[in-house]
């Protein structure tokens, strides 16, 4: 054993508290070992704080750790004592380019064992011995060897900086307290380190939780990819079997449906993989941040810790995880159902009703409920080109600007009679029906407008409120004037607050049942969000209150 110990560095068997070879070595829960008496004394001093920390890694323990003897380490130290400390002084004890060298050694310098914060000198084990033997030197404060010792020295007073100024968020020496930091809130650097260490642990736990949440999302997304592919494969098989029964009459339709299913499969899989890739990148970034915090938490030098802490402690909390939900295992059932009906009514479909087959996978079957965008640029990705339908316009509503602008006028317009036209309320609907995710903006001027969405089957005639946007269960309307915002649905009023502006942004996620209204100026402010279930496609609606009011669907570039 002695020969083996000759190849070991005695410093690895030294207590970091007394700096001597371990006596009765014990190990605490974090894995670090100390002399029994040294760690007992350390914990005794911390008993009054009701929290205990490891002198090396600073890990905290709510209850005082139970000290267990490290039998293997005790045997190794016993062997080391028999051979003598000098016997283990091998080539690897000399200072290398990356090591802190002893300031006292001449010629080839040894590695520094400790740095004296009073002498401001780094010592190897041999030259450190006077600090153990001389009474006056034994009172000096020793710490792990510092590479950048001058960073701990006040450049104005040439004193060690052991105090942390909370007012200015920097370490200072005791003389700084007499001039530029006089009257500031200050604490010992070690005390501030302890507080920051607690904050660091909380941040690490948050990042770890974020990693776990995203890993769960990744698993769900992987399951969805498998489900999509499995469902698509089964749909292809079923469709081929049905088209085979129809032989040559519908061979072309078989090819069409196969192509559409594969195309939809590719679209859905790509959508999931895009989110999957994003989550994997977030996990990698969070793990990187956790590693940085882990490395910082093990820094022994209080000043270096506090110097680096602000740059790492300002890490932003990860954004909330996307809402992942598993959909039924079959995504294309309605394709199979449509083909079954086609097979049973072949003659009728061939003569009269057959049109181009299209997949009926609706947004309600969407695999992912993606979060609502956070910025205007994010919303603009879903911007939709929307125009107003002249066949729905009230007779005193004039359309212009390519049917994007509506103006209430006194003169009755020469519109043809049409069953879709509003006959009592000054309203107009869009030509397009909206599903999926859409975003548009309305700019208005005048006495006030209603910006709405409605089902196509909303009533158009009669004096009943059943025709008015927001006063029935078929429409949702934000009413805007120069003094207030009010939201209406099913004849229920909700008064809103928010910055006044003449432009309103509307975001619709049809499948998720989300409808949001925003005030648009230099900033984008949420006015109201609806969470419901939309049972039909929606149309954009405008309600013009008085003569001269205009409302325009803005072309967003």
N, C-alpha and C positions, 0 to 999 in steps of 0.2 A: 504493500500500500504506500509505503514511503516513496518508492520510485515513481509511482503514479502521481502522488501529491507534489513531487518535485516539478511536475509539468503544469501545475495549476497556479493561478494567480492568487496570492494570499488575500488580496483585496476582496475577492469574491466570498471570502469567509469572514469578513469584517462586519461588525455591527455599525450601521450608519449613524447611530446615536453617539456611542463612545469612541468609535473609530478603531477599536481594538478587535482582535480575534474574538469570535463569538464565545461567550461563556454560558453554558446551559442554554443552547439555542432553542428558541420556540418560534412557531410560525403562526401568524394571524390569518384570518379568512381570505385576505386579498392575495396571499402567497408570499409576502415578504417576511424575512426572519430577523430576529433581534436577540440580544442577550436578555435573559429572563428579567433581571433586575432593571435593565434600561427601559424596556417596554412597560414594565409595571409602573415605574416612576412616571413615565410619559402619560400613561392612562390615568394615574392618580391625579396629575395636574389637570387633566381634562374632565374629571368627574364633575366638577362644578358647572361645566358648560352643558352637561347632560348629553353630550355627543362626542364621539371618539373618532379620531382620524389616524390613518397610517402616515408616519413621518415621511415616507418616501413618495407614494403615489397619491396621497391626500384623500384616498377613498374614505367615506364617512360610514360609521356604524352607529345605529340608533342605540343599541345596547352594548355594553362593554364586552369585547370579545373574550372568549375563554381561551387561555393560553395552553397549547399542547406542545410537549417536547418533540423536537424534530430529531428522531433517533439517528437517521442516516447522516444528517448534517453534523450531529454531535460526534459520530465516529470519525468523519472526515477531519473535523477540527482537531480532534485528539491526535490523529496521525500527523497533522500539520504541526502541532505543538512539539511533537517528538523530533521531527526533522529540523525544526527551527525556521523562522520566517525567511532567513537569507537563502535557504535552500530552494525556495520556490521563485527566486528572483531570476526569471529567464529572460530571453531576448524580448518577449512580448511585453515586458515591464518598461521598456524604453519608449520614450514619447515618439509617436509618429506624426505625420503632417496634420492629421485630423485630431490629435490629442492635445490636451493642455499640459505643457511641460513645467517641470519644477523651476522656479525662478532662482533657486539657490545652487542647484547643481552646476558644476563646471564641466566642460568637455561634453561628452554624450549625456544628454539630459534624460532623466527618468520621467515617467508619467506623474503628473500631480495627483495626489490623493485628495487633498482638500485645499480650499482657499480661505485664508483668514480675512474676515471682513474688517478687522481692526488694523492689521499690518498691511492689508491690501497686497498680499503676496500669496502665490500658490506654492504648495510644498508637496514633495514626495513623502512617502511614509517615513523615510529616514530623517529628513529634515523637519518633519512635523513633530518628531518626538519631544522636543523642548516644550511644545504647547501642552504636553501631557505631564511633563516632569516639573516645569517651573510654575510656581504658584501664580505669579502675576500673568503669565501667558495662558494659563489654563482657563482664565476668565474670558479670553477672547472668543468671539463668535466664529465658528467654523461652518463651512458649507461645501457642497459639492464643487469641484473645480470649475471655474468660470472661464470660458473662452474669451469673452468680451468683458473683462473686469471693469474697464473704464466706463462702460455704460451704466454701471452702478455707482459711479462717483459723480457728485455734483460738480459741474464744470466751473461754477462760481466760487464755491467754498472748499472744494477738494475734500469733501466729506462723503461718507457712505450714505446713500439715500435709503433710509429704512422707514420712511413715513409716506403715506399716500394721502394726497390732498384731494378730497372728494369734490371740492368746489371747482378745481381746475382739472380734475381727472388726470393726475400725474404724480409720479413719485418725487419726493424732495428730501433734503437733509434737514437736520434739526435747526441749522442756522437759517434756512429759508423761511422758517416759521417766524423769524424775528423781523423780516422785511416784507417781501412781495406777497407772502402767503399768510401774513399776520391776520388773525381773526377768521381764517378759513376753517371749514370743517375738515379735520384731519384724523386719521387713525393709523395704527401700525400697519405696515405693508402686509404683514402676515395675517392680520385681522381682515383686511380687504380681500386678500387672496382667498381666505376661507369663505367669505360671502360670495365672491365671484365663482368659487368652485361649486357652491350649491346651485347657483344659477346655471352653470355649465352642465351640471348633471341633469337638471330639468330639461334643458334644450336637447341634450342627447336622448333623453327618454322620448321627447316629442318626435325627433327624427326617426328613432327606432320604430315608434308606432306608425309613422307615415310609411316607412319601408314595409312594415307588415301589412298595412292596408293595401298598398300598391301590389304587393306580391299576391294577395288574395284576388285583386282585380285581374292580375295577369292570368291566374289559374282559371278564373271565370271566362276570360276572353279566349283562352285556349280551348275550353270546353265548347264555347260558342262556334269557334272555327270548325271543330270536329262535327258539331251538330249541323251546321250549314252544309258542309260537304256531304255528310250522310243523308240529309234530307234532299239535297239536290240530286245525289246519285239515285236515290229511290224514286224520285219524281221522274227522272229520265227513263229509268227502267219501265215504270208504269205507263208513261206516255208512249214509249216505243211499242209496248205490248198492245195498247188500245189502237194505235194507228196501224199496226200489223193486221188487226182484225178488219180494218176498213180497206185493206189492200191498196190498190193503185189510186183509188179515188182521193185519198187524203195523205198520200206519201209526202207531198210537199208540206202539208200542215205539220206532219211529224217532225220534219227537219226544222221547221220554224220554231216549234215549241222547244225542241232540244236546244236550239241556239239561244232562245230567250232565257231558258232556265240557267244555262251555263253563264250567260252574260250577267244575270242577276246574282248567281253564285259568286262570280268574280267581284262584282260590285260590293256585295255584302262582306265577303272575306277581306277585301282590300280595306273596307271601312274599319273592320275590327282590327286588322293588322296595323293600321295607322295609329289607332289608339294604343294598341299593344306596344308598338315601338316607342311611343311617347312615354308610356308608363315605365318601360325598361330604362329609358334614358333618365327619367326622374329618379328611379331607384339607384342607378349608378351615381348620379350627382349627390343624392342624399347619403349614400355610403361614403363618398369622398368627403363630404362635410363632416360626417360622423368621425371619420378617421382623423381629420384635422383637430376636432374637438378632443378626441381621445389622446392624441399626441400632446395637445396643450395641457390637458389635465395632469399629465405626468411630469410637467416642467417643475423642477425643484426650485429654481430661482424665482422668488416672488416678483422681483422687478421685471424680469423677462416675461413672466406670465402676464403681469398687468400691462406690459408694453404691447404684447401681442393680442391680449384679450379683446380690446374694442373691435379689431378688424374681423375677429371670428364670431364674437357675440352678437354682431348685428345681422347675422344670417336670417333672412326672412323665412317665416314659417311656410312650409310647403302649403300650396294651395290645396283646397279640399279635394279628396278623391272623387273621380267621376262615378256616377251612379250606374252600377253594372247589374243587370238582371238577366236571368236565364229565361228565354222564351220557350214555348213548346217545341218539341223535337221536330215537328213537321212545319216547314215554312212555305210549302207550295201546295197545300191540300186543295186550295180552290182551283188550281190548275187541273188536278186530277178530277175534281167534281165537274168542272166545265167540259172536260173531254168525255166523261161518262154520259153527260147530257147530250153531247154532240153525237155520240155513238147511238144512243137510243132514238134520237130524232134526226137521223142522218138525212133523210129525204127533205125534210123541212129546212134544215140548215143549208143544204146545197142549193135549194131553189130560191130561198128568200132571206134567211137571217144570218148566213155565214158572213162574218167580217174578219178582218185580220185579228188573229188570236193575240192577246197580250196578257202578260202576267198580271195577276190581280193582287200580288203581294203589296199590301198597303203600308202606309207609314205606321199604322197601329201594330204591324208586325215588326217594326224596327228593332234591331237587335240591341242598340245602345241608346241609352238616354243621356246624351251629351250635355254638359253644363251649359248654361246660358253664357253668351260672350260677355266679357268684362269691359271691353273698350269699344268705341264707335267703329274703329277699324275692323274689329271682330264682327260686329253686326253687319257692316257693309258687305261682308262676304256672302251674306244671304239676301242682298238687295234684289228686288223683283221689279220688272217693268210692268207697271199697272196702268190701265186706261179705263176711263169711265164709259159706261154703256148708255148711248143716247136713248135707247128704248126704255130705260128705267127712269130717266130724268123727269122731275116735276116740270110742268109747262113753263114755270117762271124761273127755271134754272138753265142758264146759258152755258154751253160747253165750248171750250176753245183750247188753244195750244195742243192740238192733236188729241183732243178729248182727255186731257190731263187736268185742265183747270175748269172749275165750276164757279159761276157767278150768279147770285140771285138778282134778278132784274124785275122791273115793274111791268115791262111789256111781255105779253104772253108769246111764247115761241110756237112756230108752226110745226109742231111735232105731229107725226102720224099717230093715230090711235094704236095702242099696243097693250096687250094684257099685262105686261111686266111693268108698266109705268105707274109711278106713285101719283095719286090723284088728289091727295089732301095735304100731305106733309112735304116740305121743300127739301126733298132728298134725292139721292142718286146712288146707284150701285156700280161696282166695277164690272167690266166685261169678263175678266178672268176669275176663275175659281181657284182658291188657294188651299193647298195641303202642304205637308212637309214643313220645312223651316223657311220663313220669309221675313223680310224686313223692308219697310218703306217709310218715307217721311212726308208729312203734309205741312205746307206753309200756308197760313191764313192771315187775312186782314179784315177788319170791320168789327161789327158788333158782337160776334161770337159764332162758333161752329160746334158741331158734333162730329168727332172722328170715331168711326165705328167699324165693326165687322158684323156680318149677318149671314144667316143661311139664305139660300136662294128662295126657299119657300115662305119667306116672310110675307105677310099680307101687303097688298099694294093699294087696295081701295077701302073706302069707308072712313068714318071719323074716329074710329076706335084707336086707342093707344097700341093696339095690336100691330099697327102699321108703323109706329114711331120707334126709331132706333133707341134701344136701352130700356124700353117700357114693356118688354115681353121676353119670353125665354128663348127667342130665336136671334137675339142681337145683344151686343155689348158696346157701350158708347162712352167715350170721354168727352164731356162738354167743356169747352174752353171759352172764357171771355177775358177781358183785360184785368179782372179783379180776382178770379177764382177758377179752380178746377173742380168738377164734380163727375163722378163715375156712376153710370146707370146700368143696371141689368135686372130684367124681370120686374121692372117698376120699383126697384129698391135703390135708394140714393146713398152714395158714399162720398162725403166731402173730403177733398184732398188738399195737401199743401205742397208747395214746391216753387221754384223760381219761375217767374213769368217769362214767357217767350212766345214768339209767333211761329214756332216750328215744333212739331210733335213727331217723335219717332215711334214706330209701332213694330214690335217683334212678335212673331207667331211661330210656335212650335206645335203644329197641329196634333201630331202623334202623342206628344207629352202633355197636351192639354194646357199649354202655357200661352198666355197673352199678356204682353207687357207694354206699357205706355211710358214714354220718356219725354222730358222737356229738353229741347236741343238749343243750346246757345254756344258759348265758348266751351262749356262743359256739357256733359250728358247726365241728367238726373232722373232717376226712376220716380215716376209719379204713382203708378199703381200696377200690380201684377195679379193676374187671374190664374187660378189653378182649377181646371175643370176637365170634363170629357167632351170633346167635340164629336158629334155623331154624323156630321155632314161636312163637305167642303164649305169654305167660307168665302164671302165676297167683301171687298172694302166698301164702306159706306161713308157718305158725307151728308151732313144735315146743316143747311144754311139758315140762320135764324131770321135775319132781317135783310131788307133791300140793300144792295151794295156790298154785301159780304162776299169775299172770294176765298176759295180753298183750292190749292194746287198740289197734285202729286208730283214731287220733285224728282227729276231725273238725276240720279246719283252717279257721278262719274268716278 
